[in-house]
Amino acid sequence: VSRAEPGGAGLLVLDLSVPSTPLPVARIADDLAGGVSSVDVDHEHVWAGSIADGAVVGFDFSSPDRPVRIGSWQAAAAGTTGSHVADIDVGNGIALLARWNEGLTVLDVGAGISGGTAAHPALVSEYRYRVRRDGREWGNTLRVRRWRDWVLLGDGIDGCSSCVDGPRGEIHLLDVTEIRRPREVARYEVPEAGVRDFQVDQRTETLIAAFGTGGLRLADLSGELRGELYAQGRETAAVPTGAWRGGIPSRSLARGARVLKQAVFVADMYAGLRVFRVVSEEE
């Protein structure tokens, strides 16, 4: 939550026993006074990215109304504009951090790879990259997702010559079969738009992505993944997500995408929440 919320910035815990009436049961502000940039849940542990100092802070939520701080990790560059954690993906004792313009950081928070625990996270590896456009280096790492032996990183680019109708950005696919040495082997870039959020539908091996002004995009991730996936024709659907008026969709600005019960939910800043169902690969 932001500084403008009652009680100040930090982490707010809501009881959703009655979904129509969320009930606040706890608030964490002491360790996260500068605000929270990202959150992920791993069983009874919750990990939050602190905006103020670029740290990742872990909490034990065995008792949700009485969360307990268990540990934290902070990069050497903490406190700089490029160090904050824009996104977190935690599972099986591994924490993946999308660190704005520092790329990917992999932490051991209980996997036993580098001796790390939830109380004392340990660095496993890093993958830093920069996208070159207009003869300059661009790109802020916005999203990170783990899928099998892959890590997908989504970045955002503002101010480039091709950013005339909004940000650009792509999804980098890293092979993490050897987690200490991530290797980028494929990428998915939509020429006319930039990625804002994505998820992999494991059931169908399909990438579900919100591409801002480019709306909703679906891409096939089955088989061997190498090179430029868009150029290979792996995109299976491109759908505008703006509100429909008189049979014509308005401008799209898709920011979030999730899969649930064979439907795709897309948050569009112009049209609200849109729900799509894939009828067939041909339609």
ZIKAUR-V695926 format. One record per pair of residues at least 24 apart in sequence whose C-alpha atoms are under 10 Angstrom apart, sorted by the first residue. I is the first residue (numbers start at 1). J is the second residue. Records with the same first field share a line. If there is no record, write none. Layout:
# ZIKAUR-V695926
I->J + J
This chain:
# ZIKAUR-V695926
1->27 + 28 + 29 + 32 + 33 + 34 + 35 + 36 + 37
2->33 + 34 + 35 + 36 + 37
3->33 + 34 + 35 + 36
8->32 + 33 + 34 + 35
9->33 + 34 + 35 + 36
10->34 + 35 + 36 + 37 + 48 + 50 + 51
11->35 + 36 + 38 + 39 + 48 + 50
13->61 + 64 + 65 + 66 + 67
14->64 + 65
15->64 + 65
24->65
25->64 + 65 + 66
26->64 + 65 + 66 + 67
27->65 + 66 + 67
28->59 + 66 + 67 + 68 + 69
31->55 + 57 + 69 + 72
32->56 + 57
36->84 + 85 + 86
37->84 + 85 + 86 + 87 + 88
38->84 + 85 + 86 + 87 + 88 + 89 + 97 + 98 + 143
39->85 + 86 + 87 + 88 + 89 + 90
40->87 + 88 + 89 + 90 + 91 + 95
41->88 + 89 + 90 + 91
42->89 + 90 + 91 + 92 + 93 + 94 + 95
43->90 + 91 + 92
45->69 + 70 + 90 + 118
46->70 + 90
47->71 + 72 + 88 + 89 + 90 + 95 + 118
48->72 + 85 + 87 + 88
49->73 + 74 + 84 + 85 + 86 + 87 + 88 + 97 + 99
50->74 + 84 + 85 + 86
51->78 + 79 + 81 + 83 + 84 + 85 + 86
52->78 + 79 + 80 + 81 + 83 + 84
53->77 + 78 + 79 + 80 + 81 + 83 + 84 + 85
54->78 + 79 + 80 + 81 + 82 + 83 + 84 + 85 + 86 + 99 + 100
55->79 + 83 + 84 + 85
56->84 + 85 + 88 + 95 + 97 + 121
57->118 + 119 + 121
58->109 + 118 + 119 + 120 + 121
59->118 + 119
60->118 + 119
69->119
70->117 + 118 + 119 + 120
71->109 + 117 + 118 + 119 + 120 + 121
72->109 + 118 + 119 + 120 + 121 + 122
73->107 + 109 + 118 + 119 + 120 + 121 + 122 + 123
74->121
75->99 + 105 + 123
77->102
82->140 + 141
85->141 + 142 + 143
86->140 + 141 + 142 + 143 + 144
87->141 + 142 + 143 + 144 + 145 + 153
88->142 + 143 + 144 + 145
89->143 + 144 + 145 + 146 + 151
90->145 + 146
91->146
93->117 + 118 + 121
94->118 + 121 + 122 + 124 + 146 + 179
95->121 + 122 + 123 + 124 + 146
96->125 + 126 + 143 + 144 + 145 + 146 + 151
97->126 + 141 + 142 + 143 + 144 + 145 + 153
98->127 + 140 + 141 + 142 + 143 + 144 + 145 + 153 + 154 + 155
99->128 + 140 + 141 + 142 + 143 + 144
100->139 + 140 + 141 + 142 + 143 + 155 + 156
101->128 + 129 + 130 + 138 + 139 + 140 + 141 + 142 + 155 + 156
102->126 + 127 + 128 + 129 + 130 + 139 + 140 + 141
103->127 + 128 + 129 + 130 + 139 + 140 + 141 + 142 + 143 + 144 + 153 + 154 + 155
104->128 + 129 + 141 + 143 + 144 + 151 + 152 + 153 + 182
106->179 + 180 + 182
113->179 + 180
114->180
123->180
124->179 + 180 + 181
125->179 + 180 + 181 + 182
126->179 + 180 + 181 + 182
127->174 + 180 + 181 + 182 + 183 + 184
128->182
129->184
130->155
131->155 + 156 + 157 + 169 + 170
132->160
133->157 + 159 + 160 + 161 + 162
134->160 + 161 + 162
135->160
136->160
138->169
139->168 + 169 + 170
140->169
141->169 + 170 + 171
142->169 + 171 + 195 + 196 + 197
143->171 + 195 + 196 + 197 + 198 + 199
144->171 + 172 + 197 + 198 + 199
145->173 + 197 + 198 + 199 + 200
146->173 + 174 + 176 + 199 + 200
147->173 + 176 + 199 + 200 + 201 + 202 + 205
148->175 + 176 + 177 + 202
149->174 + 175 + 176 + 177 + 178 + 179
150->174 + 175 + 176 + 177 + 179 + 182 + 183 + 184 + 185
151->175 + 176 + 177 + 179 + 182 + 183 + 184
152->184 + 186 + 187 + 188 + 198 + 199 + 200
153->184 + 187 + 197 + 198
154->187 + 188 + 189 + 194 + 195 + 196 + 197 + 198 + 209
155->194 + 195 + 196 + 197
156->194 + 195 + 196
157->194 + 195
158->194
162->191 + 192 + 193
163->192 + 193 + 194
164->192 + 193
165->192 + 193 + 212 + 213
166->192 + 193 + 194 + 212 + 213 + 214 + 253
167->192 + 193 + 194 + 195 + 196 + 211 + 212 + 213
168->192 + 193 + 194 + 195 + 196 + 211 + 212 + 213
169->193 + 194 + 195 + 196 + 211 + 212
170->194 + 195 + 196 + 211
171->195 + 196 + 197 + 198 + 209 + 229
172->228
173->225 + 226 + 227 + 229
174->225
175->225
184->226 + 227
185->225 + 226 + 227 + 228
186->224 + 225 + 226 + 227 + 228 + 229
187->225 + 226 + 227 + 228 + 229 + 230 + 231
188->219 + 227 + 228 + 229 + 230 + 231 + 232 + 234 + 235
189->228 + 229 + 230 + 231
190->214 + 217 + 229 + 230 + 231 + 235
191->230
193->253
194->254
195->254 + 255 + 256
196->253 + 254 + 255 + 256 + 257
197->254 + 255 + 256 + 257 + 258 + 266 + 267
198->255 + 256 + 257 + 258 + 259 + 266
199->256 + 257 + 258 + 259
200->257 + 258 + 259
201->258 + 259 + 260 + 262 + 264
202->259
203->262
204->262
206->234 + 235 + 236
207->234 + 235 + 236
208->237 + 256 + 257 + 258 + 259 + 264 + 265 + 266
209->238 + 254 + 255 + 256 + 257 + 258 + 264 + 266
210->239 + 241 + 252 + 253 + 254 + 255 + 256 + 257 + 258 + 265 + 266 + 267 + 268
211->238 + 240 + 241 + 252 + 253 + 254 + 255 + 256 + 257
212->240 + 241 + 251 + 252 + 253 + 254 + 255 + 256 + 267 + 268 + 269
213->240 + 241 + 242 + 251 + 252 + 253 + 254 + 255 + 268
214->238 + 239 + 240 + 241 + 251 + 252 + 253 + 254
215->239 + 240 + 241 + 242 + 251 + 252 + 253 + 254 + 255 + 266 + 267 + 268
216->240 + 241 + 252 + 253 + 254 + 255 + 256 + 257 + 264 + 265 + 266 + 267 + 268 + 276
217->257
218->278
236->280 + 281 + 282 + 283
237->278 + 281 + 282 + 283
239->276
240->268
241->266 + 267 + 268 + 269 + 270 + 271 + 272 + 273 + 274 + 275 + 276
242->267 + 268 + 269 + 270 + 271 + 272 + 273 + 274
243->268 + 269 + 270 + 271 + 272 + 273 + 274
244->271
